[in-house]
């Protein structure tokens, strides 16, 4: 289910949908970097670093498991980040944009 978030400072509306799931599955840490999810990027790097220090057979576990785990969690993670930044969740972006635009005064 797609969720929409509206910026309190502007009329910008962002959606959280299946794009994030596909991006984390195929791009992994690169998506986390460009999305600005620094905490999760750090966790990702630490897990892969520990796997590489443990040796090649053990490195396969975080490399294979991290994208799969994040696929199930990324939509909630991104939505929580928007809410922490003060964005408001809106049910329909078209209605949110209509409410934000000022109406011209009516002439009598």
C-alpha positions in Angstrom: 0.0 0.0 0.0 1.4 3.4 -1.0 1.8 6.0 1.7 2.2 9.7 0.9 4.0 12.3 3.0 3.8 16.1 2.6 6.5 18.5 3.6 5.5 21.1 6.2 7.6 23.8 4.4 6.5 23.3 0.8 3.9 21.5 -1.4 6.3 18.7 -1.9 4.7 15.2 -1.6 6.8 12.1 -1.5 5.5 8.5 -1.8 6.7 5.4 -0.1 5.8 2.4 -2.2 7.4 -0.7 -3.9 10.2 1.4 -5.4 12.0 1.4 -2.0 11.7 -2.4 -1.9 13.2 -2.9 -5.3 15.9 -0.3 -4.7 17.1 -1.9 -1.6 17.0 -5.4 -3.2 19.0 -4.4 -6.2 21.1 -1.5 -5.0 21.5 -2.2 -1.3 23.9 0.1 0.4 23.9 2.5 -2.6 20.2 3.2 -2.0 20.8 3.8 1.7 23.5 6.3 0.8 21.4 8.3 -1.6 18.3 8.1 0.6 20.3 9.5 3.5 19.5 6.6 5.9 22.9 6.9 7.6 22.1 4.7 10.6 21.1 1.8 8.4 24.0 2.4 6.1 26.3 2.1 9.2 24.6 -1.1 10.3 24.9 -2.5 6.8 28.7 -1.6 6.7 29.4 -3.1 10.2 27.6 -6.3 9.4 29.5 -6.8 6.1 32.7 -5.8 7.8 32.3 -8.4 10.5 31.5 -10.9 7.9 34.6 -10.1 5.9 36.7 -10.2 9.0 35.3 -13.6 9.9 36.3 -15.0 6.5 34.9 -15.6 3.1 32.4 -18.3 4.0 30.9 -16.1 6.7 30.9 -13.0 4.5 28.2 -14.6 2.3 25.7 -14.5 5.2 25.4 -10.7 5.6 25.8 -10.1 1.9 22.9 -12.4 1.1 20.7 -11.8 4.2 20.8 -8.0 4.6 19.0 -7.1 1.4 16.3 -9.6 2.1 15.7 -8.4 5.6 15.7 -4.8 4.5 13.2 -5.6 1.8 10.6 -6.3 4.5 11.5 -3.3 6.7 12.5 -0.5 4.3 9.0 0.9 3.7 8.5 1.4 7.5 12.0 2.7 7.9 11.5 5.4 5.2 8.0 6.3 6.5 9.4 6.7 10.0 12.2 9.0 8.7 9.7 11.3 7.0 7.6 11.4 10.2 10.7 12.2 12.3 11.5 15.1 9.9 8.1 16.6 10.6 6.4 15.5 7.4 2.6 14.8 7.6 1.1 11.7 6.2 -1.7 12.4 3.8 -4.2 10.0 2.4 -4.2 11.4 -1.2 -1.5 13.7 -2.6 -3.9 15.4 -5.0 -6.2 16.5 -2.1 -3.2 17.7 -0.1 -2.0 19.9 -2.9 -5.4 21.3 -3.5 -5.7 22.3 0.2 -2.3 24.0 0.1 -2.9 26.2 -2.9 -4.5 29.5 -2.0 -7.9 30.2 -3.6 -8.4 33.4 -5.4 -10.8 35.9 -3.9 -14.3 35.8 -5.3 -15.6 39.0 -6.9 -19.1 40.1 -5.9 
